[in-house]
Amino acid sequence: MRTSLELVVLTLLSIIVYSCGQRQFGMPSEGFWLAELEVQDSKVLPFNFEFIKNDEGKFEIKIHNADEIIQVEEITFKYDSIIIKMPVFEGYIAGKFTETMIVGEFIKESLDRVVPFRAIFGRKERFRVKKRPNVNVSGNWETEFNPNTVDAPMGQGIFTQNGKFVSGTYRTTTGDKRFLDGVVDGDSLKLSTFDGARAFLFMAKVTDSTMKGTFFSGNHFKEPFVANRNESFELPNEDTLTYLKPGYDKLAFSFPDLMGNMVSLENERFNNKVIIVQVMGTWCPNCLDETKFLVNYLEDNPNLDIEIVALAFEYAKTKEGAYKSIKRLKKAIGVEYPILLAQYASSSKTRAGEKLPMLNHVLSYPTTIFIDKKGQVRRIHTGFNGPATGDKHINFKKEFDTFVTMLAIK
């Protein structure tokens, strides 16, 4: 049994330790921070975020990529440790913090990827600029990734430059490279983005008509690219890249929903309906853009006789992990249509093609398949022109509405 004096001393010590701990582990400062991820070749990928307190007094983060703002609410603190969990995606930042610095790692467990991370308070400039820009990259750029190789992927750079600042994206046949934010520093183009799933860095030497540089994805992938200014260049028509193989006239599948019930196009809910089949993954930012669009489209067009069903190809290592990711997406975005688990432990497009053998290939996540009321495949669209593509996104939405409305009223 402790004496009263011992209890008083222990209480005082607890108060002192707690008070010191509070001073030692002061919360990160509110305002703008500059974050950096270490990629390859001793390069760093910068992005900006704000630490703020919401109306309830809880900390939130707003990640800035050009016109995109990503709100992050799942932040936990323990002593001098911080975990920042990205919305929808499984990636998270874990580190140690002071009021003006965070040092740690960006982690994607299912892919066994770890990227060193640090952030400094009070720096709003994304890239340090040493020289005035020599060129203006505004316009349309015909781009080739990994040039001089067989089947080198093509891209379309779409950029707007205002002084030294540049925004835009690279479109490819499989989707866009997100909201890119950066500068022209003399004759150097520097662009980056971080959205919780993808960490992209583009660095290139530029002239009025050419680009030559390197594309980095996290610290696990890089490839060279070249580009030429070409205002008339367009990528191949997205509706011609994936199609039904000869001998097939319909799409067929049977995959489990979140309750374990097998769902196929033979289910009664799909009878005499226009059906949109979304081939996707919860880990895929372009798929997230499309999912948000589809959710909004259903809300805005309640009278159209259409059904949407998504087929999720997940790289989560377990079935339970894959279902958890699907549930998280549905809750975050408000997805009412079924998302079926088509595959887990791999997001391989080759394996996805084996699950849908009537397609010539699965070239991209997302791939969107439009089926009329008679069950006939009327269109297969590869990739998604997200909000970062500007006018391309606007045009896509108009064409989508025209085509779906035509199928629904027939």
Backbone torsions as a table, in degrees:
resi	resn	phi	psi	omega
1	MET	NA	131.2	177.7
2	ARG	-83.4	145.9	176.6
3	THR	-76.0	167.0	178.7
4	SER	-61.8	-37.0	179.3
5	LEU	-64.0	-41.3	178.8
6	GLU	-62.6	-40.0	179.1
7	LEU	-65.0	-39.1	178.5
8	VAL	-64.0	-44.4	-179.5
9	VAL	-62.2	-45.6	179.4
10	LEU	-61.7	-39.6	178.6
11	THR	-63.5	-44.2	178.9
12	LEU	-63.1	-41.9	178.3
13	LEU	-61.6	-40.7	179.3
14	SER	-62.3	-41.0	179.9
15	ILE	-65.0	-41.9	179.9
16	ILE	-64.4	-46.9	-179.9
17	VAL	-61.9	-43.7	179.7
18	TYR	-61.8	-44.6	-179.1
19	SER	-63.7	-44.1	178.0
20	CYS	-62.4	-40.7	179.1
21	GLY	-61.4	-39.6	179.3
22	GLN	-63.4	-40.6	179.0
23	ARG	-69.6	-40.3	-176.7
24	GLN	-68.6	-37.2	-175.8
25	PHE	-108.5	49.8	175.9
26	GLY	-59.0	146.9	-175.6
27	MET	-69.5	156.0	176.6
28	PRO	-57.4	143.6	-176.4
29	SER	-67.9	143.4	176.5
30	GLU	-76.4	140.9	179.9
31	GLY	129.8	-163.5	-175.7
32	PHE	-83.0	141.0	175.6
33	TRP	-127.0	150.9	170.3
34	LEU	-107.4	121.2	178.3
35	ALA	-105.1	151.8	178.4
36	GLU	-139.2	132.0	173.5
37	LEU	-107.4	135.8	179.5
38	GLU	-84.2	118.9	177.5
39	VAL	-105.1	-150.5	-177.2
40	GLN	-89.2	168.6	175.8
41	ASP	58.7	32.5	178.4
42	SER	62.1	23.4	178.2
43	LYS	-93.0	154.2	174.2
44	VAL	-121.6	143.2	179.9
45	LEU	-104.0	110.2	-177.7
46	PRO	-91.9	150.5	167.6
47	PHE	-152.8	163.1	-175.6
48	ASN	-112.6	146.0	172.1
49	PHE	-147.3	160.7	175.3
50	GLU	-112.3	137.1	165.0
51	PHE	-94.1	125.9	178.1
52	ILE	-137.3	163.2	170.4
53	LYS	-108.6	132.2	179.3
54	ASN	-81.4	-176.3	-176.4
55	ASP	-63.7	-20.4	179.2
56	GLU	-92.5	3.6	178.8
57	GLY	82.2	10.3	179.4
58	LYS	-94.6	147.4	179.3
59	PHE	-75.3	139.6	172.3
60	GLU	-134.5	161.8	176.1
61	ILE	-124.6	138.8	172.6
62	LYS	-117.6	114.3	177.7
63	ILE	-87.8	132.0	-177.0
64	HIS	-109.7	124.7	170.2
65	ASN	-133.4	98.3	-177.4
66	ALA	51.2	-120.3	-177.4
67	ASP	-83.6	-2.0	-177.8
68	GLU	-93.5	135.8	172.0
69	ILE	-126.9	122.4	-179.1
70	ILE	-107.6	120.9	-178.2
71	GLN	-92.4	125.8	-177.8
72	VAL	-115.7	119.7	-174.7
73	GLU	-111.9	-19.2	-176.6
74	GLU	-88.6	86.2	-178.9
75	ILE	-125.4	127.2	179.3
76	THR	-124.7	144.2	179.3
77	PHE	-122.2	142.0	170.7
78	LYS	-146.7	110.9	-173.8
79	TYR	55.1	-118.2	-179.8
80	ASP	-102.9	19.6	179.4
81	SER	-105.6	146.6	179.4
82	ILE	-136.7	140.7	172.3
83	ILE	-125.7	125.3	179.7
84	ILE	-115.6	108.4	-176.9
85	LYS	-98.0	126.0	-175.6
86	MET	-72.4	146.5	177.6
87	PRO	-67.4	137.8	177.7
88	VAL	71.0	-54.7	-173.8
89	PHE	-80.3	159.7	-175.4
90	GLU	-81.9	-15.5	-176.8
91	GLY	-63.1	149.0	176.9
92	TYR	-149.8	157.8	175.2
93	ILE	-105.5	129.4	177.2
94	ALA	-125.1	131.0	-178.2
95	GLY	-167.7	-175.0	174.8
96	LYS	-106.6	147.8	-175.7
97	PHE	-136.1	155.0	163.0
98	THR	-123.2	-171.2	179.0
99	GLU	-67.7	-21.8	-174.0
100	THR	-126.3	5.7	-177.6
101	MET	-152.5	144.4	171.4
102	ILE	-129.8	130.7	178.0
103	VAL	-129.6	127.7	-179.1
104	GLY	-176.4	-138.2	-174.8
105	GLU	-146.2	148.1	168.7
106	PHE	-97.2	123.8	-167.3
107	ILE	-123.9	132.9	170.1
108	LYS	-124.3	99.2	-169.4
109	GLU	-65.2	-41.1	-175.7
110	SER	-63.3	-26.7	-179.6
111	LEU	-103.1	2.7	-179.5
112	ASP	55.3	41.5	180.0
113	ARG	-110.1	132.9	178.8
114	VAL	-134.3	123.6	-178.4
115	VAL	-119.9	122.8	177.4
116	PRO	-57.6	140.5	-172.8
117	PHE	-136.6	143.3	169.8
118	ARG	-149.6	155.3	179.4
119	ALA	-145.1	142.9	-178.3
120	ILE	-124.6	133.6	-179.8
121	PHE	-76.7	144.8	169.9
122	GLY	91.8	-0.1	178.2
123	ARG	-108.6	116.7	-178.0
124	LYS	-101.1	-20.6	-178.6
125	GLU	-72.4	122.2	-175.3
126	ARG	-70.9	-51.4	176.5
127	PHE	-119.8	138.9	172.7
128	ARG	-74.8	130.1	-179.0
129	VAL	-111.6	126.6	-178.0
130	LYS	-103.0	-24.5	-175.0
131	LYS	-133.0	153.8	173.4
132	ARG	-68.3	147.9	-178.4
133	PRO	-65.4	136.8	176.5
134	ASN	-87.6	-18.5	-174.2
135	VAL	-137.8	166.2	172.4
136	ASN	-120.7	119.0	-174.0
137	VAL	-93.5	6.7	178.3
138	SER	-54.4	133.7	177.3
139	GLY	132.4	-158.6	-171.1
140	ASN	-114.2	130.8	-174.5
141	TRP	-126.5	123.9	173.8
142	GLU	-78.0	117.6	-168.7
143	THR	-120.8	141.0	176.8
144	GLU	-127.1	120.0	177.5
145	PHE	-91.0	141.7	-178.0
146	ASN	50.0	57.5	-173.3
147	PRO	-63.6	160.8	178.6
148	ASN	64.4	27.4	173.7
149	THR	-122.6	162.2	178.7
150	VAL	-65.2	131.9	179.0
151	ASP	56.9	41.8	177.4
152	ALA	-58.0	126.5	-178.2
153	PRO	-64.3	137.1	177.6
154	MET	-97.2	153.6	177.9
155	GLY	-143.6	168.0	177.5
156	GLN	-129.6	110.7	176.2
157	GLY	-81.6	131.1	179.3
158	ILE	-128.0	110.7	-171.9
159	PHE	-133.8	152.2	172.3
160	THR	-127.9	127.4	179.6
161	GLN	-115.3	133.4	177.3
162	ASN	-129.2	101.6	-172.3
163	GLY	67.4	-124.0	177.7
164	LYS	-89.2	-12.9	-172.5
165	PHE	-88.2	140.2	-177.6
166	VAL	-130.8	139.4	171.1
167	SER	-138.0	161.2	-179.6
168	GLY	147.4	-154.1	-179.3
169	THR	-162.6	170.3	167.1
170	TYR	-107.8	122.9	171.0
171	ARG	-87.1	146.3	171.6
172	THR	-134.3	176.6	179.2
173	THR	-69.2	-12.7	-179.1
174	THR	-108.7	2.7	179.8
175	GLY	135.1	177.6	-178.0
176	ASP	-96.3	164.6	-178.0
177	LYS	-92.6	27.7	172.9
178	ARG	76.5	-177.4	177.2
179	PHE	-76.1	106.2	179.6
180	LEU	-92.7	140.0	-172.9
181	ASP	-134.1	127.7	-178.9
182	GLY	-175.4	-153.4	-172.4
183	VAL	-146.2	164.6	161.4
184	VAL	-108.3	121.3	-179.4
185	ASP	-113.9	97.4	-173.5
186	GLY	66.6	-111.7	176.1
187	ASP	-109.8	21.7	-178.0
188	SER	-114.4	127.7	173.9
189	LEU	-97.1	130.0	-179.8
190	LYS	-131.9	120.7	-177.5
191	LEU	-135.1	144.2	177.9
192	SER	-150.1	162.6	172.9
193	THR	-156.7	150.1	172.8
194	PHE	-144.8	121.3	-176.3
195	ASP	-123.0	14.1	-179.2
196	GLY	94.4	-18.2	175.8
197	ALA	-120.5	-45.4	-176.7
198	ARG	-112.0	139.8	173.6
199	ALA	-125.8	103.5	-174.3
200	PHE	-114.6	138.5	174.5
201	LEU	-133.5	128.4	175.1
202	PHE	-118.8	127.7	177.2
203	MET	-132.2	126.9	-174.5
204	ALA	-148.9	151.9	166.8
205	LYS	-88.8	136.4	-172.7
206	VAL	-131.3	149.0	166.6
207	THR	-122.7	-173.1	178.0
208	ASP	-63.8	-19.3	-174.0
209	SER	-130.4	-4.9	-175.7
210	THR	-138.0	155.0	170.2
211	MET	-133.6	144.0	173.6
212	LYS	-146.8	119.0	-175.0
213	GLY	-163.5	-159.2	-176.9
214	THR	-132.2	137.8	175.4
215	PHE	-105.2	125.1	178.0
216	PHE	-112.2	134.1	172.2
217	SER	-117.5	107.5	-174.9
218	GLY	54.1	-145.4	176.3
219	ASN	-112.1	20.4	-176.3
220	HIS	-113.9	-9.5	-174.5
221	PHE	-152.3	142.4	171.3
222	LYS	-152.2	154.6	175.2
223	GLU	-156.4	149.3	176.5
224	PRO	-75.4	159.7	172.8
225	PHE	-148.5	154.4	174.4
226	VAL	-132.8	154.6	-179.7
227	ALA	-149.6	149.9	175.9
228	ASN	-128.5	137.3	177.5
229	ARG	-63.2	127.2	-178.1
230	ASN	-155.4	97.0	-173.5
231	GLU	-68.2	-16.6	-178.5
232	SER	-99.0	-1.6	-174.8
233	PHE	-72.6	137.8	174.0
234	GLU	-137.0	149.2	174.6
235	LEU	-73.3	163.1	176.1
236	PRO	-57.6	151.4	178.3
237	ASN	-57.7	123.1	-176.2
238	GLU	-65.6	-14.5	-178.8
239	ASP	-91.0	4.2	-176.5
240	THR	-115.0	-3.2	-169.6
241	LEU	-87.5	-33.4	177.6
242	THR	-120.7	137.0	-175.2
243	TYR	-155.0	167.1	176.8
244	LEU	-72.4	136.9	176.7
245	LYS	-67.2	153.3	173.3
246	PRO	-55.4	137.2	-179.2
247	GLY	99.1	-13.3	177.1
248	TYR	-110.9	140.0	175.5
249	ASP	-124.9	-2.6	-179.4
250	LYS	-143.2	160.8	173.0
251	LEU	-92.8	141.1	178.3
252	ALA	-144.7	140.4	176.2
253	PHE	-162.7	165.4	174.0
254	SER	-151.8	108.8	-176.7
255	PHE	-134.8	156.3	-177.3
256	PRO	-80.5	145.7	171.7
257	ASP	-88.9	-170.2	-175.4
258	LEU	-67.6	-17.8	178.4
259	MET	-94.6	-0.4	-178.9
260	GLY	87.2	2.5	179.2
261	ASN	-78.9	134.1	179.0
262	MET	-75.8	131.4	-177.4
263	VAL	-122.7	133.4	175.5
264	SER	-138.2	172.5	179.0
265	LEU	-71.3	-6.4	176.0
266	GLU	-82.8	-10.0	179.1
267	ASN	-62.4	148.3	-173.7
268	GLU	-58.2	-33.1	-175.3
269	ARG	-62.1	-20.4	-177.3
270	PHE	-96.3	-3.8	-176.7
271	ASN	-62.1	129.9	176.3
272	ASN	55.0	34.1	177.6
273	LYS	-118.9	150.8	164.6
274	VAL	-73.4	131.1	-175.4
275	ILE	-121.3	132.6	173.1
276	ILE	-111.9	117.8	179.4
277	VAL	-102.8	121.6	-177.9
278	GLN	-105.1	112.3	174.7
279	VAL	-89.0	116.1	-166.9
280	MET	-153.5	-178.1	172.2
281	GLY	-147.8	144.9	-179.2
282	THR	-69.2	-14.8	-179.0
283	TRP	-86.4	-5.2	-166.7
284	CYS	-101.0	114.4	-179.2
285	PRO	-61.9	-37.7	176.8
286	ASN	-64.6	-35.4	176.2
287	CYS	-66.7	-36.9	177.0
288	LEU	-62.6	-43.8	176.8
289	ASP	-58.0	-44.8	-179.3
290	GLU	-67.2	-39.5	179.7
291	THR	-61.2	-43.8	176.9
292	LYS	-60.0	-42.4	179.0
293	PHE	-62.2	-45.7	-177.7
294	LEU	-65.5	-41.0	177.6
295	VAL	-60.1	-45.8	179.4
296	ASN	-66.1	-36.2	-178.9
297	TYR	-64.7	-42.9	177.7
298	LEU	-63.1	-39.7	179.6
299	GLU	-66.2	-35.9	-177.2
300	ASP	-82.7	-14.2	-176.4
301	ASN	-131.8	60.4	-175.7
302	PRO	-66.3	-18.3	-176.1
303	ASN	-90.9	-8.3	178.3
304	LEU	-77.1	135.9	-175.3
305	ASP	-86.0	71.7	-176.7
306	ILE	-129.4	155.6	174.2
307	GLU	-128.2	145.5	174.8
308	ILE	-121.9	138.0	174.4
309	VAL	-138.5	133.7	-178.6
310	ALA	-107.1	142.1	175.7
311	LEU	-111.6	111.6	-173.7
312	ALA	-93.6	125.1	175.2
313	PHE	-110.2	104.1	-166.8
314	GLU	-107.8	141.7	175.1
315	TYR	-93.9	1.5	173.1
316	ALA	-54.1	139.7	-171.0
317	LYS	-72.4	-21.9	-178.5
318	THR	-125.8	159.4	176.4
319	LYS	-61.6	-39.8	-179.9
320	GLU	-62.5	-41.6	178.3
321	GLY	-64.6	-38.3	178.5
322	ALA	-65.5	-44.8	177.8
323	TYR	-62.3	-37.8	178.9
324	LYS	-61.7	-42.0	179.2
325	SER	-65.2	-40.0	179.1
326	ILE	-64.6	-44.4	179.5
327	LYS	-62.0	-38.6	-179.6
328	ARG	-65.1	-41.9	177.7
329	LEU	-63.7	-47.8	-178.0
330	LYS	-58.9	-41.4	-179.1
331	LYS	-70.1	-43.0	-175.7
332	ALA	-66.9	-37.6	-173.8
333	ILE	-102.2	-14.2	-178.0
334	GLY	77.7	43.0	-178.6
335	VAL	-78.5	119.4	179.2
336	GLU	-95.3	-24.5	-178.2
337	TYR	-79.6	156.4	-175.9
338	PRO	-68.9	138.9	170.8
339	ILE	-115.6	115.3	-175.9
340	LEU	-97.0	146.8	178.0
341	LEU	-88.4	103.5	-178.6
342	ALA	-87.6	-26.8	-175.7
343	GLN	-167.0	143.7	171.9
344	TYR	-135.2	167.1	-177.8
345	ALA	72.5	3.7	176.8
346	SER	-167.6	137.9	172.8
347	SER	-107.5	20.6	-178.4
348	SER	-55.7	127.6	177.1
349	LYS	-70.3	-29.7	176.7
350	THR	-64.0	-46.7	177.8
351	ARG	-65.8	-35.4	176.7
352	ALA	-62.4	-38.9	177.2
353	GLY	-63.0	-32.7	177.9
354	GLU	-68.6	-30.0	177.9
355	LYS	-76.3	-20.8	178.4
356	LEU	-126.6	70.0	-170.4
357	PRO	-68.0	-11.8	178.7
358	MET	-78.1	-11.6	178.2
359	LEU	-90.7	146.8	177.9
360	ASN	-64.1	-33.1	172.0
361	HIS	-173.2	163.6	166.7
362	VAL	-103.2	105.1	-175.0
363	LEU	-87.2	-26.8	-170.2
364	SER	-150.4	148.9	160.1
365	TYR	-106.4	121.1	-0.5
366	PRO	-85.3	159.6	164.9
367	THR	-125.9	133.0	-172.3
368	THR	-119.6	125.7	-174.0
369	ILE	-113.9	125.0	-177.3
370	PHE	-104.9	124.6	-176.7
371	ILE	-122.2	132.3	-178.3
372	ASP	-83.2	-178.5	-174.1
373	LYS	-67.5	-17.6	177.7
374	LYS	-91.5	1.3	178.6
375	GLY	88.0	8.9	-179.0
376	GLN	-88.7	135.5	175.9
377	VAL	-73.2	121.3	-176.3
378	ARG	-104.5	-23.0	-179.7
379	ARG	-163.5	144.4	172.6
380	ILE	-128.8	118.1	-174.9
381	HIS	-107.1	125.1	-178.7
382	THR	-94.9	131.8	177.3
383	GLY	76.3	-172.0	-179.6
384	PHE	-153.3	127.9	174.1
385	ASN	-83.4	96.3	-176.8
386	GLY	-78.5	179.7	-177.7
387	PRO	-56.2	-26.3	-179.3
388	ALA	-66.0	-17.6	-177.1
389	THR	-88.1	1.8	173.3
390	GLY	62.9	-116.8	-176.2
391	ASP	-61.4	-32.0	178.1
392	LYS	-60.8	-39.7	179.2
393	HIS	-67.6	-43.3	179.3
394	ILE	-61.2	-45.0	-180.0
395	ASN	-65.8	-38.9	178.0
396	PHE	-59.2	-46.0	-177.8
397	LYS	-61.1	-40.2	178.5
398	LYS	-64.8	-45.9	-178.8
399	GLU	-65.6	-39.3	178.2
400	PHE	-59.7	-49.1	-177.6
401	ASP	-62.9	-43.0	-179.9
402	THR	-61.2	-45.5	-175.7
403	PHE	-70.3	-46.2	-178.4
404	VAL	-65.3	-40.9	178.3
405	THR	-61.8	-41.4	178.4
406	MET	-60.9	-44.1	179.2
407	LEU	-65.2	-37.8	-173.9
408	ALA	-73.4	-31.0	-175.8
409	ILE	-91.4	-5.5	178.9
410	LYS	-73.1	NA	NA
